[in-house]
């Protein structure tokens, strides 16, 4: 028997809260969820979250049968995202070190740690609000282009095919086209280099997991 172990109770309303179990017994977990009997109460899944040499084994206990209007409203991660639970559920954590034998070690878990696991089990979330703010702060590329290299109508960058009607001489037009070509090739190289760096960063983020 293990004493003073923290677990997470998932109430049927969808709220999560911490609970300290003074004398932990797996067979008594149904009581922590407020059930009078253990009927149909069982472990539903084990999520395994790896972090270097340590693996967290997060277990979900609950009932998949119950009375109408007692359905649990919490959105559980896959593979339980389509499973209907009834009443309260409980989340328990064990740890397992790479290369060690024996039973996994029972550990405490709280709502803060569970929320980190929750995000990872769902594959991470994108902060759409932050993304929108970054888009608004980005400079317009044409803001840094000289006015002589823009068309008068619309302020677009000259591309060698669309030019102003009032060009004074062929020489100036050719010189402008040469300058423009240098700028365009320079921009192209910078974009390619930037793209390679971005791909590299995304690749690292896809394989490195920090808990």
C-alpha positions in Angstrom: 0.0 0.0 0.0 1.3 3.4 -1.0 0.5 6.6 1.0 -0.3 10.2 0.0 -0.4 9.7 -3.7 -1.8 12.5 -5.9 -4.4 11.7 -8.5 -6.6 13.7 -10.8 -10.4 13.5 -10.6 -12.3 14.2 -13.8 -15.7 15.2 -12.7 -18.7 14.5 -15.0 -19.2 18.3 -15.5 -15.8 18.3 -17.3 -13.9 19.9 -14.4 -10.6 18.4 -13.2 -9.3 18.6 -9.7 -6.5 17.3 -7.5 -7.0 14.6 -4.9 -4.5 13.2 -2.4 -5.1 9.6 -1.6 -3.8 8.7 1.8 -3.8 5.0 1.3 -3.7 4.1 -2.4 -5.4 0.9 -3.5 -6.3 0.4 -7.1 -9.3 -1.7 -6.2 -10.7 1.3 -4.2 -10.4 3.9 -6.9 -14.1 3.7 -7.7 -14.8 5.2 -4.2 -12.6 8.2 -5.1 -15.0 8.8 -8.0 -18.0 8.8 -5.8 -19.4 5.4 -6.8 -20.9 3.1 -4.2 -20.0 -0.1 -6.0 -17.1 -1.2 -8.3 -19.5 -2.5 -10.9 -18.3 -1.8 -14.5 -15.5 0.4 -13.0 -12.2 -0.4 -14.7 -9.0 0.8 -16.2 -9.9 2.1 -19.7 -6.5 2.9 -21.2 -2.8 3.5 -20.5 -1.2 6.5 -22.2 2.6 6.3 -22.5 4.5 9.6 -22.7 8.3 9.2 -23.2 10.8 11.8 -22.1 14.4 10.7 -22.7 15.0 7.7 -20.4 11.8 8.1 -18.5 8.3 6.9 -19.5 5.2 8.2 -17.9 2.4 5.7 -17.8 -0.8 7.6 -17.3 -3.9 5.5 -16.6 -7.6 6.3 -16.9 -10.2 4.6 -14.8 -13.9 5.0 -15.2 -17.3 3.6 -16.2 -18.6 3.2 -19.7 -22.1 2.4 -18.6 -24.4 4.4 -16.5 -27.7 6.3 -16.2 -28.9 9.0 -18.6 -27.8 12.5 -17.8 -24.7 11.3 -15.9 -22.4 11.3 -19.0 -19.0 12.8 -18.4 -18.5 16.0 -20.5 -14.7 16.0 -20.5 -12.9 15.7 -23.8 -10.4 12.9 -23.3 -7.4 12.4 -25.6 -7.3 9.5 -28.2 -8.1 6.6 -28.1 -10.8 7.7 -25.7 -11.9 10.8 -27.6 -15.0 8.9 -28.9 -15.7 6.9 -25.7 -18.7 7.8 -23.6 -18.0 7.7 -19.9 -20.5 8.0 -17.0 -19.9 9.8 -13.7 -16.5 10.8 -12.5 -13.2 9.3 -13.8 -9.8 9.2 -12.2 -6.3 9.6 -13.7 -3.3 7.8 -12.1 0.4 8.0 -13.0 3.3 5.5 -12.9 6.9 6.0 -14.1 9.2 3.6 -15.8 13.0 4.1 -16.4 14.7 2.7 -19.5 16.7 -0.4 -18.9 15.1 -1.1 -15.5 13.1 -4.2 -14.8 10.2 -4.7 -12.4 6.9 -3.0 -11.9 6.5 0.7 -12.8 6.7 3.1 -9.9 3.5 4.7 -8.7 3.9 8.5 -8.8 1.7 11.5 -7.9 0.1 13.5 -10.7 -1.7 16.9 -10.5 -3.8 18.9 -12.9 -0.8 21.0 -14.0 1.2 17.9 -15.1 -1.9 16.3 -16.6 -2.6 19.3 -18.8 1.0 19.1 -20.2 0.4 15.4 -21.0 -3.1 16.3 -22.4 -1.6 18.8 -24.8 1.0 16.3 -26.0 -1.5 13.5 -26.4 -3.5 15.7 -28.7 -0.4 16.6 -30.7 0.0 20.1 -29.3 -2.1 23.2 -29.8 -1.5 26.2 -32.0 -2.1 29.6 -30.5 -4.2 31.1 -33.3 -4.4 34.5 -31.5 -0.6 34.8 -31.3 -0.3 33.8 -35.0 -2.8 36.5 -36.0 -0.9 39.1 -34.0 2.4 38.1 -35.7 0.8 38.4 -39.1 -0.3 41.9 -38.3 3.2 42.9 -37.2 4.9 41.6 -40.3 6.2 44.3 -42.6 5.0 44.7 -46.1 7.9 43.6 -48.4 7.1 46.6 -50.7 7.7 49.0 -47.8 11.4 48.5 -48.3 11.4 48.8 -52.1 12.4 52.2 -53.6 9.5 54.1 -55.2 11.4 54.1 -58.5 11.0 50.3 -58.7 7.2 50.4 -58.2 4.4 51.1 -60.7 2.5 54.2 -60.2 -0.8 52.4 -60.3 -1.2 50.1 -57.3 2.4 50.5 -56.0 3.4 47.0 -57.3 7.0 45.9 -57.9 8.0 46.1 -61.6 8.6 42.6 -63.0 10.1 43.4 -66.4 6.8 43.1 -68.1 4.6 45.8 -66.5 6.2 49.2 -66.3 5.0 52.8 -66.2 4.0 54.5 -69.4 6.2 57.5 -68.8 9.6 55.9 -69.0 11.9 58.6 -70.5 14.5 56.5 -72.2 15.3 52.9 -73.2 18.7 53.2 -71.3 17.0 54.1 -68.0 14.5 51.2 -68.5 17.4 48.7 -69.1 19.3 50.0 -66.1 16.2 49.8 -64.0 15.6 46.2 -65.2 19.1 45.2 -64.3 18.8 46.6 -60.8 15.5 44.9 -60.5 16.9 41.6 -61.6 19.6 41.8 -59.0 17.0 42.6 -56.3 14.8 39.8 -57.3 17.6 37.2 -57.4 18.8 38.5 -54.0 15.4 38.1 -52.5 15.0 34.6 -54.0 18.2 33.5 -52.3 17.2 34.9 -49.0 13.8 33.2 -49.2 15.4 29.8 -50.0 17.9 30.1 -47.1 15.1 31.1 -44.8 13.0 28.2 -46.0 15.8 25.7 -45.2 16.2 27.1 -41.7 12.4 26.8 -41.2 12.4 23.2 -42.4 15.3 22.4 -40.0 13.5 23.9 -37.1 10.3 22.0 -37.8 12.2 18.8 -38.2 13.8 19.2 -34.8 10.5 20.1 -33.1 8.9 17.0 -34.6 11.4 14.6 -32.9 12.5 16.3 -29.7 10.0 16.1 -26.9 10.7 18.1 -23.7 8.5 17.5 -20.7 
